[in-house]
Amino acid sequence: MMKKTVLSFLLGIFSLAGCTSSGTAGIGVLDGKLKPCPDSANCVSSQSPGDRHGMEAIPYTVTAEEASGRLRDIIKGMEGSSIVAEKDDYIHAEYRSAIFRFVDDVEFYLDDTRKLIHFRSASRVGNYDFGVNRKRMEAIRKKFLAP
């Protein structure tokens, strides 16, 4: 009975991989905006106010360079993370899950005029992420704002 339960669980997880795949198309900043979240529940963004994907941007009071450096250090210190692209006001990181190696794309845009770090964290596959993207961004916010 246990084998059937485990097998059913694993088949369910692998079937999620075929549900949706956004890949990295549209990754980046265009006119100060990150790509909008899809309708699926596997994405959060600071540029989606008032909907289920929305989260608050991360404020900063230091220079953009200092904020970017702090953010890079936080990303590099997180398990399964790697920075794949970087510009003066933009960071694209990938987070790979420990067990099934699913990839989430996390983008950061530093709006130095408003002193805000906007972000978008989205799973590449599936329709639901069990809150992983939201929890990750809450952890990054907490680390960034810690004294």
C-alpha positions in Angstrom: 0.0 0.0 0.0 2.9 2.4 0.9 4.5 1.7 -2.5 1.3 2.7 -4.4 1.0 5.9 -2.4 4.6 6.9 -3.0 4.3 6.0 -6.7 1.0 8.0 -7.0 2.7 11.0 -5.4 5.7 10.8 -7.7 3.5 10.5 -10.8 1.5 13.5 -9.7 4.6 15.6 -9.2 6.1 14.6 -12.6 2.7 15.3 -14.3 3.0 18.9 -12.9 6.1 19.3 -15.1 4.0 18.9 -18.2 1.3 21.4 -17.2 2.9 24.7 -18.0 6.3 25.8 -19.1 7.0 29.4 -19.5 10.8 29.0 -19.7 12.7 32.2 -19.8 10.8 34.0 -22.6 10.2 37.6 -21.7 12.7 37.6 -18.8 14.1 41.1 -18.1 12.9 44.7 -17.6 11.0 46.6 -20.2 10.1 50.3 -19.4 10.7 49.7 -15.7 8.4 46.6 -15.6 9.1 42.9 -15.2 7.1 40.4 -17.1 3.6 40.0 -15.5 2.7 36.8 -13.7 0.6 34.2 -15.6 -2.8 33.2 -14.4 -1.4 30.1 -12.6 -0.7 30.2 -8.9 3.1 29.6 -9.1 4.3 33.2 -9.3 4.6 36.3 -7.1 5.5 39.9 -8.1 5.9 43.2 -6.5 4.4 44.7 -9.7 1.1 42.9 -9.3 -0.6 44.9 -6.6 -4.1 43.9 -5.5 -4.1 40.4 -6.9 -3.2 37.0 -5.6 0.3 37.3 -7.0 1.1 40.6 -5.4 3.7 41.3 -2.7 5.3 44.6 -1.5 8.6 45.7 -3.2 11.6 45.7 -0.9 12.7 49.3 0.1 16.3 50.4 0.4 18.0 53.5 1.7 21.6 52.9 0.6 23.0 53.4 -2.9 21.7 51.1 -5.7 25.2 49.5 -5.9 25.2 48.7 -2.2 21.6 47.3 -2.4 22.6 45.2 -5.4 25.6 43.9 -3.6 23.6 43.0 -0.5 21.0 41.3 -2.7 23.7 39.3 -4.5 25.2 38.1 -1.2 21.7 36.9 0.0 21.0 35.1 -3.3 24.4 33.4 -3.3 23.9 32.3 0.3 20.6 30.5 -0.5 20.5 26.8 -1.3 20.0 25.9 -4.9 20.5 29.4 -6.2 22.7 30.8 -9.0 22.9 34.2 -10.6 22.6 33.8 -14.4 22.4 37.4 -15.5 23.3 40.8 -14.0 23.2 44.4 -15.1 23.4 47.7 -13.1 19.8 47.6 -12.0 18.8 44.0 -12.7 19.6 40.5 -11.4 18.2 37.2 -12.8 18.7 34.2 -10.5 17.6 30.6 -10.8 16.6 28.5 -7.9 16.7 24.7 -8.3 14.6 22.5 -6.0 16.5 19.9 -4.1 14.5 16.8 -4.9 13.1 17.1 -8.4 15.5 19.8 -9.7 12.6 22.1 -10.9 13.8 25.6 -11.8 12.2 28.9 -10.6 13.3 32.2 -12.2 13.7 35.1 -9.8 14.2 38.6 -11.2 15.1 41.8 -9.3 14.8 45.3 -10.7 16.3 48.1 -8.6 14.2 51.2 -9.1 16.7 53.8 -7.8 14.3 56.7 -8.3 11.8 55.2 -5.8 14.5 53.3 -3.8 12.6 50.0 -4.3 13.6 46.5 -5.3 10.9 45.1 -7.5 10.9 41.3 -8.0 9.2 38.5 -9.8 9.6 34.9 -8.7 8.0 32.2 -10.9 8.1 28.5 -11.4 9.0 27.4 -15.0 6.7 24.4 -14.9 3.4 23.4 -13.3 0.4 25.4 -12.1 0.9 25.4 -8.4 4.1 25.8 -6.3 2.8 25.1 -2.7 3.7 28.7 -1.8 7.4 28.2 -2.5 7.9 31.4 -4.4 6.1 33.6 -1.9 8.1 32.0 1.0 11.3 32.5 -0.8 10.6 36.2 -1.4 9.5 36.7 2.2 12.8 35.1 3.3 14.8 37.4 1.0 12.9 40.4 2.2 13.6 39.5 5.8 17.3 39.0 5.2 17.6 42.2 3.2 15.9 44.3 5.8 17.7 42.8 8.8 20.1 45.2 10.5 
